[in-house]
Amino acid sequence: MPEAAITYTTLLWFPVHANVKPRLSSKGCSATNGYAMTRRAKKTASSPKRRSGVAPASPSLQGRAQDIALIDHLIERIDQGGSTLVISGEPGIGKSALLDVARHRASERGFTVLGMTGVLAEVHLPFAALEQALRPLMKGAEGLVPRQRSALLAAFGMQDDTGAPDIFLVALATLSLLSERATRKPLLLVADDAQWLDQATYEVLAFISRRLSSDPIVLVVAMRDDFKGSVGDASTQRLRLSGLDAADAEHLLDANAPGLPAELRSRFLKEASGNPLALVELPRGERAAGDTPWLPLTDRLERAFSNRLSDLPPIARLLLFVTAENDGTSLHEILSAAEAVLGERVGIDAMAPAVAAKLIEINGTEVRFRHPLVRSAMHQAADPATRQRIHAALAAVIHDQLDRQLWHRAAATIGPDDELAGEYDLMAARALRRGAVAMAIEVLESAARLSSTAKARGDRLLRAAELAADLGQPELMERLLRQADIDEANQLALVRIAWCREISQPPAADHPAKILALIGFAAKAHAAGAIDLAGNLLWRAAQRCWWSSASDEFCKKVYDAAMRLELPDTDPRLIAISAYVEPLRRGADVYLKLQGLAGTAPGDPTIARILGSTANVIGTFDIGVNFLAESSAGLRTQGRLSDLARVLFAQGWAEMEVGDWRGAMREAEESARLAEETGGLPWIAAATILKARLAGMQGNLEQSEAYAAQAEALALSIGASFLLAMLQIARGVSAIGAGRHWEAFEHLRRLFTPADPAFNFGLQFFGLADFVEAAVSSGNADEASRVLDEIERASAPTPVPWVGTMLQYGKAFLAAPDDAEPFFLQGLGLQGPGLQGPGPAAKKWPFLRARFLLAYGGWLRRQRRSANARAPLREARDMFDALGASPWSDRAREELRASGEASRRRTEQVWETLTPQELHIAQLAAEGLSNKEIGARLYLSHRTVGYHLHRIFSKAGITSRSGLRPVLASISRPAD
């Protein structure tokens, strides 16, 4: 839509008071008062001068009453919270004109109005559009938390941090700035031509669009129909603009081109198809009927603009070409570059014919096209030699912006230029320091084009491909690799390519055959001296073994290859490889190594993630939960939300096993939300499985199955057996709680059936206690005995404590009634070699211990030892109550009644009425964190935090933060 400070669609569509000269809003308005202002202006425009007694009419658009009503609704309901509106449509359909209405209406209501505009010529400038919008707010950056402030300043090139800021930290800083300004008065943020925003700005916009519900902020984004990007979420309102109806189209055409012959009038109406820009511009560019071939509307409009060039003087034409090639709007730059091309002085008066032709407009010191299609038309009208001279001239006149200068130098260069390619390498490094990874890829690709040797070109493209793989863009990565044309003799480069392709794949994909390929690539990396890369490849191969339940032969090959690397015994990858390839047989050795590392803080969230996930894989959740908490804290601080989503799932699973079910649900909720934002499909499924299991164990069977169905659809779509295995465990334990043991058996037996998609050897023992209980209770004790024996042999001679406790649980269920008690006592840590007092199950796995106590108490009652049964049953009841495991609490109470003891009903605590996110916020607030600090921790605006606290106070019946501690005091883990 029009890029100009004066938007001519406004002139044509807005009714204006007869005595008032119309004041038109800026397409790229970044002012706080909503009046006309150039996009790059340094200060806010002054209020409009008005003639005495006359006020400007409220804007309206012909044929857009319903669309304007929607905008009015969003603005008028701002007291109820913010919202996002995405407007789409073909070029010229009126998106920018509708944005002008939004600016005007918001300004009338006293909103702060900010804006950004995507420009195709500026798409290579990272964060350019974001800086444009936030410029009026940057004084407020001093109030940001330090890490956010540093990230934002680094993104804008105002601070050269040594570490690259994560895009999500920049996005959170942006949200914080907007939210802070909105505390003074409501705010409207307008983003026009979003399809041409630089990638970094677009990602920030997508982030904030999902977090405005509690802030008085309205975000309105306009983009073309064919743009594939996505802003907002399922709650976002979307408006697709269609053409004007026949009557409105005729009115607009007649108002702007009166007196047309009937035949020509009919032709323009037909060709325009209700497109307002076409109705205005086609008559200006073409007057002859029937003498031109049919063209798509966009092409016809571009030709209508380029046809006006023939009536312009040569200098005016050149100035238009320079304006089209420039990635800025500076009038001084354009005139200086034109002088360099022509070799003569060029004054501003030379622009007048282009202004008169309604192709550009000048606002102060800036030049703008009236519409992006004008720029496109001028670019195509200039021949390649002219464009080359223009870019060379622009490179010569731009002195204070190195990256822009280099971009124009490259555009003016034909053939290799190794010196310039080296400058582009440095530009890519600068882009990475600013967190603009997508931009760094583009710069490296340009550097490759400037390279004089195939080796240099291939190396730069390979570096770009590695960045694309890290970004999770496999199609871009493959395109770059195809261009790289790597020499087959360069073995290390081939290994790097393999690593790119591996990490770009979904992490849960089941492809056992790829394990051998990874082993082979690791051997080549090892031979080339790239030990670190070899270790990464084998670590990935071990993960694939676990994901796909690979054969013993494959697992042994991975392990042996890892041993040949001679990595230090404490290398986290080596420890992880041992666990992932043989979690039961090597579990005890891994357990000892993890115990040795448990007291040390790795300091690196990636290392902490590897160690925590490894602990989970072998069943030492009490160790894993601490490593994973450290990892999530580090990732949260760094803004690495994609990795954080994965770690939060693992942390939530560990918390569930150690009895912190509220923390587990909190982690699962946040993991699913962040995974959805960052495109982590496997972790959406994993977090949803965790929610299904927690809901089922707490007796919310309908909700549990809803989560399970959602997760199953996702898991099947990516072919992940380990997710299906986890899902069957979740369904199985839920069914046991409901007393449906045969159903539980059917779910759980799938883990042990090789032909079943849910078969997974690495996860079978996770469901051992559930499977044995379900099998014995459904008359399938033989199958339970077979499975238990297999797991006991695999974990011999020393299973990790969690596995050992489950083995005792299973043996107690399978034993003859008179022989069961020793297994109960040993499993509970009350009898056995070296056991004095409550054992590991008492301290570390409350749900498993409570089930042990329930089963033991029931066994004692059936042995006619009712008096002895009451103590373990009481303890089981209390532990189930603390967990919120209501089906199991009910069973414990039934057993107590059968033993002759009445049991009180559990009273719901106030904090249990809070959602997981509300509980998390309440706990952080009770610790003394401010709203801003909580928002920074959870990637929310401080206004959203305040909204949740208001709801928390209402539910808890308190009026201030001081009342939170008493409300939360009753929260404790069952093992405490």
N, C-alpha and C positions, 0 to 999 in steps of 0.2 A: 504494500500500500504506500501512499505518498510519503516520501521522506522529508518533505519540505516543512519549514517552520510555518508556512501558510498552506493550509490543506485545501486545495481547490474544490474537493468534493464537498467541503463544508459550505463554500460559497454557493454551490449549485443546489444543495439539498436543504440548507437551513433557511427557514423564513426569517427575515431580518426586519426590525422596526424601520419604518420609512425614514425616520429622522436620525438614524444611527448608522455610522459606518461600521460594518461588521468586524468584530474582533475574532480572530481564528486561532485555535489552539495548535500547539506544536505536536507533531507526530511523535517526537522523541522527548516530550516534556519531562524535564527533571526538576521543575520548580515546585515549590511548596504551595504556591497560590493558584496553580492551574491555568495561568494565562500563557500567552505565546512566549516561547523561549527556544532558542536554538539548542540542539542536542548537546553540544559540547560547551555551552556557555558557562562562564565562570561565576556568574551571579544571577540571582533571581530577578526576573523582569518586574518592573514596577506595575502597580495597579493600573487598569485602563482608565484613560480619561473619558469622562462622560459629559455629554451636554446636559445642561440644567434641566432637571425634571424628567430625564429620559434614561431608562435602563435597558440594557441589552435583552433581547428576547431569549427565552429559554430555548436551547437548541432542540430540534426534532429532525427526524429523517423521514422522507417520504417512503411509505411502504414498510417501515420498520417499527411500527408501534409496539408490537408484541415483544420484539427484541429489546427495545428500550425499557419496556415495563420490567423485564427480567433484571436488567442492570439496576433500575430504580429499586427493585425489591432487595437486591443484595446490599445496596447502600443504605436503605432505610432500616434494614434489620441488623445493622452493625452492632447494636447493643446486645444482640443475642450471640455474637461470635462472628468470626471471619469465615471466608469462603474463597473458593477458586472457581473461575469461569474460563473455559477454553472455547474460543471462537475460531471456527475454521471455515474455509471457503476458497473458491478459485480466485486468482488475481483479479482485482478490480471489483469484487463483489460488494465491498463496503466495510471490510473489517476495520480499517483505520478510521473511517468516519464514525463507526460505532464506538471505537475507543475514545474518539474526541468527545462524544456525548458522555461517556463515563467520566472523563476528566472534568468536564464542565459540571455535571451533576454532583460529583464528589466535592469539587471546589465550592459549589454553592452551599453544601452541607458542612463546610469547615474542615474538610479532610486535608491532610498532607497528601500531595500528589507527587509520586515519583514515577520515572519511566525509563525504559531502555528500548532500543530498536536494533534488530538484527540487520546488518548490512553485509552483503555477499563479499564485498571487497575487504571487510574487516574480520572475516571469519577466522583468519590465521592469527589474530591477536588475542591471546588467552586473557580471560576476565575483562576484556575491553568493555563489553556491554554492562557487566556487573559494576565496574568502577563508575561508569556513566550514571547508573541509577543511584549508587550509594554516595556519590560525591557530596551531596548536601548533608549527609549524616556522619561524615568521617570524623568530625570533632568528637562524636560520641564513642569513637573506638577506644579512647583512653579508659572508658569504663568497662571494657570487656575483660574477662578473665585473661591472664597473661598468654596462655597458649592459644586462645582464639585470636587475640589481638595480633600476636606474632604471625599466625597463619594468614590472616587477612592482609596484613601489611606486606608479607612476602608475596602473596598472590598478586598484589597490585604493584610489585616491584619497588616498594617503599622501604623494604628491609631485606637484606640478603642473608637469610638464615642458612646455616650449613645443611640442615635437613629439609627435605621436601615436605611441605605441609600437605596433609591428606585433604582431598576435596571436601570431605564431610566436615572437617574442622572449619574450613572456609565457609561452608554452608551454614554451620551452626553459628558462626560469628555474624553472618548476614542476618540470620533469623533473630539473633539477639539484638542487633542494631535496629531492625525494623520493629521488633516488639517493644524496645525501650522507647522509640519515638511514638509508638501507638499509645503509650500510657498518657501522653499529653493530649493527643487528639487522634481520631481514627485516620487510617492510612489507606490510600489506594496505590497499588503498584501495577503499572501497565507495561506489558512486554509485547511489542509489535514485531511482526515478521520473525517469529521465534525459530522458523526453519533456517534462518541465517545467523542466529546467535552463535558465538564461539562455543565450542563443546563444554568448556569449563563452566561458563555462565549458565548454559542450559542445565547442566547437572545440579548446580546450586538451586536454580529455579524449581527443578523437579523435587528437590529435597524440601524446600520451604512450602511448596504447594500442598504437601501432605500434613502440615503442622500448623494450620491457621485457625482451627476450629475454636480455640479459646481466646484468640487475639482479635482486637477490632481492626483487622486487616483484610482488605479485598484484593485479590490478585486476579487480573484479567489478562489472559494470554491470547494473542491472535497468531494463527499459523495457516499456511496453505494446506489444502486438502491432501496433497500427496506426500506430506511430511510424515515420516514413520515414528518420530519421537513421541513420547508419552509424558504428559504432565498430570499430576494429581493421582487420585486413587478412585475406588469405586464410588465414593461419595461426591466426586467432583462433577459439577454441572457442565454440560457440553452443548454448545450451540453451533449448528452448521447453517451458515447463511446460504440461502438459495436466491435465485434471480427475482427481480421485481415482477409483479403480475403485469398483465397487459396494460391495464389502465395507468398504473404508475410509470411504466416504461414509456408509454406514449407521452405522458405529461412531461417527463424529464427530457426526452428527445426534443419535443416541441419548444420547451423553455430554452434550450441551448442551441438548437439549430432550426429556428423558425423558417417557414417558407420553403421547405424542401419539396421537390416534386414528389408526387404520390408514389411513383415507382421506387425512387431512391429512399424515401421515408420507409416504405415497406421492407426494402432490402436491409436497411440498418436495424430495424426492429427485429427482423428475423435473425440476422447474424449476431446481434448483441445478446439475444436470449435472456433479456432482463438484467444483463450485467451493467451496472451504472457507469463504470469507467468506459466501457465500450460505447454506450449510448452517447457519452460526451465526446469521446476522442475520435471515433471512427468518422463522423462527419467532417472533422477538421482535417483528417489525413486523406480521405478519399471522397471524391464527388462524382466520379464517373461510374455509372451502373453497368454491371455485366461485363466489364472488360478485364477482370482479374480472376485468376483461379481461386478455388476454395482453399482456405488455410485455417488451421486451428485458431481459436479466438486469441490466445496469447501471442501467437506469431503475427496475427493480423494487427493486434494492438502495437506490437513492437515496430511493425512496418509503418503503421500510422505515425508513430513518433519519428522514425528515421526519415520518412518522406519530407519532413519539415527541414531537413538539413540542406536540401538543394536551394532553399531560399535564403540561407544564411551566408554571411561573408566567410572567407576561408579562416580568418583568425577566430571567429566565433565557433566555427566547427572544431578547430583544434582545441579550443578551450573546453568544449564539451567532451572531447576525447580524453583530455587530461583529467577532467573531473571524474570521468567513468573509470579510469585506471587508478586513480588515487585512492588510498585506503583511509584517508582523512577528509575533513571538510574545510580545511583552512584555505581561505581565499588567497592569502599570501603565497602558500605553497603552489597553488594552481597557477597563479600569474607568473611566479618565478620559474616554474618548470616550463611553461609555455615560452617564456623569453629564452630559456636555454635551448629549446627545440628550434625556435625561429631565428635566434640570434639577433633579436631586436626588442626594443622596449614594448611592453604590453600593458595598457592601462585597464582600469576596471570598466571603462566605457565600452571596451570590446565585448563585454559580457551582455550588454544591453539587448542585442538582437535575440540571443538565446532566451533571455527573460521574457521578451515580448512574444516569442513563439511558444510560451508556456511550457518550456522544457525544464528550466531550472528556476530557482529563485535565490536571492541573496538576502541574508539576514545578518546585518552587522558585518562580521569578519568571516562568515561561513557561507558556503555554497551547497545547495541541496538540489537533487532531482525531485521533480514533482511526484514521481512514482518509480519504484524499482525497475519497472519495465522500460523506463526511459534510459536508465543506466545500461540495462542489458542491450537495448537497441543501439546505443552509442558504441558500446564495446564491439558489437558485431559489425558496425559500419566502418570502424577504423581498420585499416589493413595491418597485417602483422608487423611490417617495417615501422609503421607509425607508432604502434603500441610499444615496440622495442625502444624507439627513441624516447618515448614519453617516460618509460620506466627508468631509463638511464638518467634522464633529467631529474626525475623525482628523487632518485638515489643521491644525486648531487646536491639537491637543495634541502634534504632532510638531514639535520646535523645532530639533533638532541635525542633521537630515538633510534638506537642502533639496530634493533630487530627489524623495524620498518625499513630502514635504509638497506639492510641486507636482503630483505624480501624483494625490494625493487631492483637491487643489483642482480639478483638471480633471475628475475623476470626479464631483464635486459640482456641476459647472457645466453648465447647460442654455443653449444658445445661445452666441453669440460673446462673446469676452472678449479684446480685443486686448492688454491689459496682460499677461494670463496667457500669451497666445501669444508675446509677446516674451520672457517668462521661459522658455518652452519652447525658444525659439531658443538661449538661453544654455545650457540643459540639453543640447541637442543638441551644442553646441560642447564642453561638458565631456565628453560621451560620446566624441566624436571624439578629444579629448586623451588619453583613457584607452584608446584603441584599440578601442572598442566601436562599430564602424560600424553593425552591425545595429540596435543600440539607438538610435543617432542617427536612423536612418531612421524607426523607430517614433515617436520623440519629434517629429520634424518632421511626421509624419502627424497626430499629435494637435494640434500647433500649427496645422496647416491647418484642422482641424475647429473651432478656436477663433477663426479669422480672421473679421473682419466683412466683408471685401471679396473679390470674386472674384479680383482681382489678387494680393492677399496670399496667399490660399489657393493659387492656382496656382503662385506663386513658391516657396512652401514645399514643395509636392508635387514640383515640378520639381527642387529641390535634393535631395529625398529620392530621386527617380528617378535622378539622377546618381550618388548614392552606391550605389544598387542596381546600376547598370550597372558601377561600379568593382568591386563585389563579385562580379560575374559571375552575377547573379540576374535573368535577362531576364523571367521571369514576374512577379516582384514589381515590376520596373521598369515593365512594361506596365500593371499594375493601377494604379500610382501615376499614370502618364501619363493613363490614362483618367479618373481622378478630377480631374486638374488642370484640364481644360476651358480650355485656353489660347486666348486671343483670336487669331483668324487674322491680325489686323492686327499682332500682336507678332512681327515677323519674327525678331528675335534669339532669342526664346524657342523659336520653331519650329526654328531652327538648333540650339539646345541639345538639343532633343528628338531631332533627327536624329543628333547626335553620341552621345547616350545609346544609341540603337538600334544605331549602328554599332559602338561599342566593346563592346557586350554580345554581339556575334556572335562565333562561333569565328574566330580570326585567319586561318585557312587556307581559309575558304569561297570557292568560285569563283562570283562573281556579277559578271561584267564590266559588266552594265547599271547596277550601283550606282555605278560610277565617275562617270558623268555627273551623277547625283544629288548626289554629294559635291562635285563641281565647282560645281554650282548653289548648294548650301548655303554653300560657301566664299565665293562671290561675295556672298551676302546678309550673311554675317558681316563681310566686308570693308567693305561699304557701311555697316554699323552701327558700324564702328570697332573691331570685335573681331578685330584682326589675328592675335593669338595663336591664337584658335579657328580662324580661316581657315587658318592654317599647319598646324594639326593635322589639319584635314579634308583638305587636299591631300596631306599626308604619308601619311595613310591611303589616299587614292585612289591614290597612287603604289605603295603596298604591294599594293593590289588589282591594279594593272596587272601587277606581277611575279608575284603568286600565280596569276593567271588567264591569263597570257600574252595580255594585251589587245592590240588592234590598234594599229598605228602612229598612227592617227588619235586614239584615246583617249589614248595616251601623250603625244602632242603637246599635246592640250588641257590635260592636267594640268600639263605643264611650262610652258606659256604662262600659265596661271592663277597658278602659283607666281611667275613672273617679275613679274606685275602687283602682287604684294604688296610688292615693293621691300624684301624682307628683306635684312639684311646678308649679304655674300658668305660669311661664316663661320658663318652660322646652320646648325646641324647638320641641320635639317629640309630646308633648301634643297639642301644638298649631297646628302642622301639621296634627295630627289626626283629629282635629275638622274641618280643612279646607278640607281635602281629603274625609271625609265621607259625608259632607254636605256643599259644597262650596258656595251655594247661601244662605241657611238659616242661616248659622253661619258665613257668610262672614264678616258682619259688626263687630262682636265681634273679629274675627281674625284680621281684619283691624286695630282696635284700639290697640290690643296687638303688632302688627308689628310696628305701628307708635311709640309706646313706646320704642321699641327696636332699631328703625332705627338710633338713634343718637349714639348708642354704637357699638363698633367694637367687634364682638364675639371672634376674635383672633384664632379661630379654623375653618379651611376651611370646615370641615364637618358640623359644626353647621351653618355656613353661607350658605352652600348649602341647608340645610333643610329649613331655613328661607326664602331664595330666591325662592326656588321652591314652598313653601307654598304661598308666595305672588303672584306668577304667577298663581297658581291654582284658587285663588279667583279673579284675575283680577287687582291686585294692582301692575302693572308692574313698576311703578315709584319707589316703594319701593324695589321690587324684583331685579331690575337691579343693585342696589348698593350692596346688599348682595351677589349677584352672581358674580359681579366683584371682590369683596373681596375674595370670595371662589376660583375663577379661579386663582387669583394672588398667593394665598397660595398653591394651588395644583401644580401650575407651578413651584414654588420655591422648593417644596418637590419632584418633579419629578413623581407625581402620575398621569400618563397620561391617564389611563383608566377612573378614576373619572373626570379628566379634560375634556375629550371628552363629558361626560354627562352634565357637568356644562356649557360648552361653548354653547351647544345647547340651554339650558334654558336661558342663558344670551343673546344669539342672538335673541331668541323669544321676550324677554323683550325689548331689544333694538329696535327691529322692531316696537313694539307697542308704544314706547315713541319717535319714529321718527328718530332714528339713524340707517338708513337702511344700510349705508356703514359699520358701525360696526357690524350690524347683519349678513351681508354677509361674513364679515371677520371671525366672530365666527363660522358661519356655515361651511365655507370651512375648517377651522382648526379642528373643531369637527369631520367632516366626515373623514379627513385624520388620526387623532389620533384614532378614533373608528375603522377604518379599520386596523390599526397597532395592536391594542390591542384586536381585536376580539369582539368589542361591536356592534353586528349586529343591535339591536334596535336603537342605537344612530347614526349609519350610515343612517338608514331610516329616523330618526327624523330630522337630519341635512339636508338631501336631500329634505325633505318636506319643511323645512324653505327656502332652496334655490329656490324651485319651487314657493313658494308663493311670494318671493321677485322678482324673475324674471317675474312672471305674473303681479304683480302690476306695474312693470316698463315697461310693454308692450312687453317683450321678450317671446311671447306666445309659440313659437316652443321650445325654451330652457326650458321653464316652464313645458311643457308637457313631455319633455324628462326626466327631473328630477322626475316628478310625476310618470311616468311609472316605473322608477327605484325604487323609494320608495315604490310603491304599491306592486311590486314583493317581496320586502323584508318584508314588513308589513304582507302580506298574509302568507309568509313562517313561521312567528313566531306567527301568530294569535293574533295580537294586535289591539283591537278595537280602542284604543285611538289614535294610529298612523293613522288608516284609517279615523277616524273622523277629525284629523288635515289635512289630505290629501284632504278631500272633501271641507274643508274651503278654502284651498289654491286654489283648482280648481274653486271653486265658485267665489271667489273674482277676480280671473283672468278673468273669463268669463264675470263678470259684467263690468270690465274695457274695455273689447272688445265689449260691447254692446249686448252680447248674454245672455239675462236675462233668457230665458227659460232653456237654458243649465245650467246656474248657479243654477236655482231652482232645477233642477234634481239632481245636485251634492249635494246641501245643504240639501234637504229634507231627505237624507239618515241618517243624524244625528238624526232625529226625528222619524224614523221608527223603532220600536222595533225589528222587524224581520231582519233588515239589519245588516250586520257585522260591519258597521261603526256607529251604534247606540251607543251613549255614553252620559249619562245624565250629567256627570261632565264637558263635553266640549260643550254641545249644546249652551250655552249662549255666547261662544266665537264667534260663527257665527251668532248671533242674528241680528245685523245690516245688514249683507250681505243677510241673509235669507229673512228678511222683504222686503228689496229693490228688491231682485230678484223675490219674490212672487208677490208683488204688480205690478211690471213692466211686469210680465208674465200672469197677470189675475188670480192670486191665492191669492187674498187678504184675503179670509176667513181663509185659513191655516195659513197665517202670523198672523192674529189676534188671533187665538187659541194659537199659540206658544208664542206670546208676553204675553198673559194673564197668561199662565202657569209660565213663568219665573218671571213675576211681582209678582205673588202670592208666589212663592218659595223664592224670595229675600226680601219679606216684613218683617218687616215694613220699614227697611232702607237698600236699596241696596248699595254696594260699589260704589264710584263715576263713575267708568268706566261702570259698569252695568247700573247705573242710566242714564248715558248719552246715552247709546244705546237704553234704553227704550224710551227716549224722541225722538230719531231719528226714531225709529219704529212707534211711535204714530204720528209723523209728516207725515210720508208716508201714514199711514192708515186713517188719518183724512180727512174729507170732505174738499175741497179746502178752503172754507170760515173759517174753524175751525183750520187750521194747524199752523197759525203763532205763537200762544202761545207756542206750543211744540218746534218750531224752536228756539224761543227766550230763552226759559228755558234751552234747551239743550246746547245752545251756551253761557249760563251764562249771558245773557243780560236782563233777567227778571225772577222774581220769589222770593220766600221768602229768605231773607238774601243774595241775589246775588247782588253784586255791581261790575260792570265791567266784563271783560272776566272771565269766570269760569274755572273749572278744565280742561275741554276739550281743552281750548286754550293753556294751559301750558304743558299738560302731554301727549296728544294723538293727534299729529298733523294731521295724516291721517284721523282719524275720524272727527276731527274738520273741515278739509278742505272739506270732503265730506258733512258735515253739511252745510257749507257755500255755496258749489256748489248747493246743493238741495234747500237751502233757496233763493239763487239768482235766480235760475230757477223758483221757485214758485213766487217770486216777479215779474219777467218778465211776467209770464203767467197771473198775476193779473193786468197787464198793469201798473206796477210801475217800468218801465225800469230804470229810474234815480236812484231809491233806490237800484236796483239790482246790479248796477255796483260795488259798494264798496265791498260787500261780494264776488262777482265773482272775482274781482282783487285779493283779499286776498287769495281766494281758488287757483287761478292760481299760485300765487307766492309760496304758500306752496307746491303745487304739483310739481312745478319746483324744489324747493329745495330738495324735496324727490327723484326726478327723476321719478315720476309717470307719464310718458308721456301720456298714454291713458286718464288719468283724466285731465291732463293739456290741452289736445286737446279739451275735452268737455267743460272745463271752458272757453277756448278761443271762442268756437262756441257760447256759451251762451252770452259772452260779445259782439260778433259781432251782435247777434240777438237783443241785448239791445241797439245797436247803437254805440258801441265803438270798434275801431280797437285795436288789441292786437299784440304786438311785438312777434317775435319768440324767443324762448329760445336759448342762445348760450352755447354750450358745454364747460365746463371748462377743463383745462389741466389735473387736477387730476382725472377726470372721465375716462381718457383713461387707468388708471392703474388698474391692477388686484387687488382683495381684499388683497392678500398677499403683493403685491408691495406697496399698499397704507399704510398698517400697518407698513411696514418697513420704508417707507418715514416719517410717523408720529413719529416713535420712533427715527429715525435719526435726525429729526427736533428738538426733545426734548433734543438732545445732547448725546444720547447713542452711544457708540462705536459699531463697527461691532461685537466684541466679546460679548458685553452686549446684543445686539439685538439677536445674535445667541443663547445665554443662555436663553433668554426670550422665543424664538420661537422654541427651540430644532432643530436648524439648525447649520451648521458649519459657521464660520465667512467668509469663502470663498463664501459660498452660499449667504450670506447677501451681500457681495461685488458684486457678480454677479447681484443680483437684483437691487442694487443701480446703477450699470452701466446702466441697462435697464431703470431705472427710470429717470436718468439724460438725457438719449437719448430721451425718450418720452417727457420730460418736456423742453428740449432745454436748460438745465443748465449744468454747469461743476463742481459744488462743492456743498457740503451740505448747504452752506450759501444761495443757491438759493432755498432751499426747503420751507422755511417759506413763502415767497411771493406766491409760487405756491399753498400752502395748506391754505393760509389765507382765501380763499373764502368758505372753508368748514364750514358749520354751521348747526346745527339742525334747522328744520323749526320752532320749538317752541321758538328758541332763539330770 
